[in-house]
Amino acid sequence: MPAPRRQFDSRLLEGSIVRSLVLLALPMMGTNILQVAYQLVDAFWVGRLGAAAVAAVSLTMPVMFVLVAAGMGFAIAGTTLIAQYTGARDHEMVDHVAAQTLLTIVAVGVVFGMLGVVVTPWLLHLMGVTPEVFGNALSFLRVIFIALPFTFLYAMAQSLMRGVGEVKAPLYIVATTVVLNFFLDPILIFGRFGLPALGVMGAAVATLIAQAIAAGVALWLLFGGRYGIHVRWRDFRPDFAFVKRAFLLGYPASIEQSARGIGMTVMTFLIVSFGTVVMASFGVATNVINVVVIPAMGFSMATSTLVGQNIGAGNVQRAEETARLSALVTFVALSVVGVLCYFLATPIVRFFVPESPPVIAEGARVIRIVSWSFGFVGLQFALMGVLRAAGEMLAVMTTGLISQWALQLPIAYLLSKHTGLGADGLWWALPVSNIATAFIAGGLFLWGPWRTRKLTGRPSLAAQQEAVEEQAQM
């Protein structure tokens, strides 16, 4: 007998906002830490293979980000809709949104995965990857592309659970799979228990196995109906009217995230031109930055859930109070983290690449240049979460495009190629764009129309019901 559907958590719509934020944000931070741990575990073991291996993994990150981002617009749209329908207490539409977004994201993952396997060699040649890095990067990327449907499926399932306020289940799932990944990495990278040494590709195979397990468990939970969502096989019958609606809501997010990924790829072109040491240093520093912005990501996700549910429930004042409090907390918290990273930059980088003094020195320099702007990263994350929760995807997209393409990339190119800063010019472009983006997000929050947005109509199900009635009358 299937488990009974759990009722929606009413604590998110009433009482202390601080309590609600903490209730959601802490498990989300834990989940995000563990998700970044995939990269950190890979970086830890791959770092034992040398700078060329680290560079191979580092330059694949922007490439993967482009295709993942293009598909994850549906996840953002799904989260927004789920949160607002949860606030409106519409169980039927919550289930419908969940099934249709899962179906769509898997289809997108299959298409993108196949495309990625085919274009990877051409893309690496286009990037001018050196021969010592090319082979490892090619094998690593192809395996990661094969894993893409599983990655998409679990990311979507996690987003759906987050939309209804369930944050512990994803934490437990990721914790289990990260532990599995930690033990699989050395076995597959270096060869243990009779298995061949796969080198850099072994890290990708370990991630593939862990992601597949995570996706399977998450799907099993959603079919069980334990967490406010209960999908059934009949819910997966394609509803093209809903897919169109989700596309119209999510495509700005896909464009924004893809543009960021393409921007990262262009940034990688610039970084590669400075050599393997700079590329490896950027990879290590990126892993560190990904960890320290986790509080911002956690509060941003918690803010999106709370704001979305309160907008769906018609409580705009509480939504605005949530946004202001989250922005303040993330700004202060990440400012403190930035100070710590500035003074601990060298030992942090040495942990990941203990045998490469040039990489340690350059990686520490990257962290010191970027760390003082971490508070503004937290501010923009929180406010962007508010806009996404309200469905203001075009505003978020425009802000992201300006930040990446009008500020960060032009500044990075000018400072690195046309001044005496060299590679340091690349790093200084990051805090400048972070601060500017925070101010833009603040303006959109203060004077934008997000307070009037509500997405809890039922066009898809209504259209289906009308069709049934028309058939019955014939």
PyMOL commands that set and color helices and strands:
alter all, ss='L'
color gray80, all
select helices_A, chain A and resi 10-13+17-49+51-87+91-126+131-146+148-163+168-190+200-224+233-236+240-272+276-292+294-312+316-343+345-352+357-371+374-389+393-417+423-447+450-452+459-473
alter helices_A, ss='H'
color red, helices_A
deselect
rebuild
show_as cartoon
